[in-house]
Amino acid sequence: MSEGDAVLLGAAVMLVAVAGLFAMADAALATFSRARADALARAGKRGSASLCRLVKDPVPYLNTALLLRLACEVTAVVAVSFVCAGALASRWTGLLIAAAAMVVVSYVVVGVAPRTLGRQHADTVARFAAGPLVAVTRVLGPLPRLLILLGNALTPGKGFREGPFSTEAELRELVDLAEASRLIESGEREMIHSVFELGDTLVREVMVPRTEIVFIERHKTLRQLMSLALRSGFSRIPVVGEGLDDVIGIVYLKDVARRVYDSREAESTERVESVLRPAVFVPDSKPVDSLLREMQAQRSHLAIVVDEYGGTAGLVTIEDVLEEIVGEITDEYDTEDAPVERLGADCVRVSSRLQVDELGALFGLPLADEDVDTVGGLLAKQLGRVPIPGATVDVSGLRLVAESAAGRRNRIGTVVVTRLDDGAAVDGGVGRFG
C-alpha cells in the first residue's frame, strides 16, 4: 500500500466519523421541541442559545446536516473504492469488496450507533451540535434549500415546497411511541388520541337524547321547580311551553334559590318563566370541538340540540364534551349494583337496565313491551316522562318504584319491583310521581 492509499483510507475513516456525528445531530434535533430548548436556556446550559434559534425553524439546519452527512459518506465510499481497485489485481473484485465493506461501515457507524446515541442523549448532543450547524448553514447559504427545490422540481407532483411536515397519523404514532418509551402514561396517550378524534365527533354522538331530558313547564311555580331539581339532582333544567319541541329557556336552581331567599312568598306566587335564562341552540351535526370553543366563548354549560327539522333532539353539556377526552365522569357515590337483589318473597330490587322479559320471568308473568326493552324504559313509558326518584308505576300486576339517581347524569340506577295483590293488579299501566 502506497503512502497515497494510506492517506485516502485515513481520510475515509475521518469522513465516516464526521458523517456519524451529523447523523447523531440529526437524530437528536429531529424531534427536539421548543419547550425543551427553552428549559435548557432557563437552566443556563451551554449552547442553549443557538439551540433555541435552531428549533424556531429547524428545517434549514436539518437539511444542512443531511447534505453534509451524505457528502461525507459518498466521499468516503469513493476513496475506499479507489484504494481497493488499485490494490487488487481485479478492479471489479476491489470495487465489490469496497462496496460490501462500506455498506457495513455506513450501516453500523453512521446509521445505527450515532442515531441511538443521539436519541439517548438528545439534550447534550443537541446543545453541542446546534452552534456548528447554525454556523455551517450560514456559510453554505441557500445551497441546501436550492438542492431541495431541485429535487422537488424533478419529483412528480407538487413536492414539499413548504418543507417536511407531519400528518395526524404520524403525530398519533409519535404519541404511541412516547407511551412505549414510558415518557407518558397510557391514560395520557388515550386522552391525546381523544383530542384528535374530537373534531370528527358530532354533537348527536355525545348528547343526552330527548327521551332522557328532565324538563319543566313554564307555568309551574318556583316551589315545584325546586322540588323537581332536588329530586332529579339537576341544577339546570330546560323550560318548555307547548311541548319538548318548544324550549323557551333554561332555569338555574341558583337563580330560583336567590329569588326565594329575597322574597319568601315568591316560592308559591311566581312562575318558572319569571326566572328563566335564554337557551343556546346548536344543530346535531355540529362538530364537538367547535361546540366546545363556542360554549367556552359564551360561558354556557348547557345547549339544546335540534335536528334538521327544528325539533328538540336532546341536550348537551360541557361535561359531555369533556367525557369524550377524559372518559366517563363519576363520583364516590357511584357503585356497581347487582342486576337483581331479592328483598322479599314478592319484592326485588333490579337494575334499570334489566330486560323487561327477564323481570317478567322473575315473577312468572308474561311481561313484554314492543316499544321498550329495559325496566327503566318501561318506567319512563308509563310515566310519559323521565323518571326521578320516587316515581311509581303499576303495570301488569307489578308496582315499579324508582330509587335514587346515580351517575353524573342522575339517571335512575335501580328500581324496586313489588307484586301487587290480585285486587290491585291492572292490565294496563298507571304512573305517578310519588
Steps between C-alpha positions, in 0.01 A plus 500: 500500500641833397511813712223651290274202565562529874404867487177417312407229751571735789287767338219247446508405869478866600216565255302203633550629855381850398200349321418314820509828693259660255270196525514530882411870481214429258355232731521728804353809329233342280241478779648755742224727629510872565386439859808285572727761342344777710546289815871454422533874436341583836741260666792689339636197314783557255387516137135551590484841326592350162265210568208737561575675171513165319171357631307810391559391137678163500448407133801692348738367766381141469538529123858615550572203727355263240701657216831485688438144620435380147803691370726335760359151434528523123854640514607223739352235269686646198831510691474140621392381153800674342741334744346152467483518119870590483620252762343187348578342165135492400344846504144360523594284796642805676185702432275222634712468816493877550123513451437216746734649761351850474142370523584335832696800627232751393222293654674451835713811540265750334156341503459322834748596771495883459123517473458289812739725692330811363160391631633371832689824572286743302546799731881484505540420130251772397677768707846425356378445142279809474786756488703332222187430294387862524847618392532253211150580376592869496815423300328276247223751458211390277679194358306234698167669422589527130580129487163419662321722249684317221389165644141620525513622141616156381245318717158429345227696675518823698782402733550647848540870425430593861747246634428167674190474717323243717153359439253421775581130461870570556422706809289213634792264443728736692256493792495118492880499491512735798280259696716204398806693621319572829519875445123525548245278672242288321218728617680805362541328163127423490413861581727632223340261251158614623594862425585401141164323469305793644482676164352189337229459767158658451276642771236230442754238611553653846167665580242386753205385284163671540354188663732556797453876538351619830297813422238723663203692361510880502189534717639299793577683824847557639421255781421228247821579316708470819333171581576364153861620513564347842341168408662470156839634605524751214579868556422610141164395358348586158168687510242408237183663373270289284727196507858378494546643151416843644794570733470863610799517733706347780430547870790490747444374853729770641281771340192348660672466839607866485151614409336297777759625749421862411122448502361202684151531354645475146532127557128449445396812312758530220530275198807334354490724192578802720856382573598309188806582291531484120581157360789431263403289197747299291444264204557131558750493211738749663855369571568462869826699495318800350228464763757499780658825375155657462389401850824635645456831317136535607568369853217252454493157664189366324360516148181365342568279198260531207463266204470587130125560540539745788376261766677434829739207456658521845727714710875514543708628789863597517555191717377282213773646280766460767404136542603445139854594608539375857245216499191444715473743792369336816512583869558315826132415533487294182496126565454197282158360586410134464243438220256337746484520880229306681336713772215266585272229366322742265745790490830545312740783423612489137729705281320746275682334209349158570305363205121516534454132416754405767299699755186312394683169541588592860130523587371239256310760298488542121640851525606645164484830313564561132611860551762460776754239602607592854329557833611863493345543157176341617490734798555805277237388249229455762584835663518685171817677611846435644466323835641659813545346846164404648320467168254207518337291228246216524514272198387142440463416868836653602583825673822667385655767724803697380779529756775760535676625188862411431778632280575848373181507292293388800334214317291256700731213586268257680129430519313321780237265356220360718225257405156653555207320659257347254255778571755769431632350178422685184523404137639825377726739680458793736785732582551777751773705666495397866 
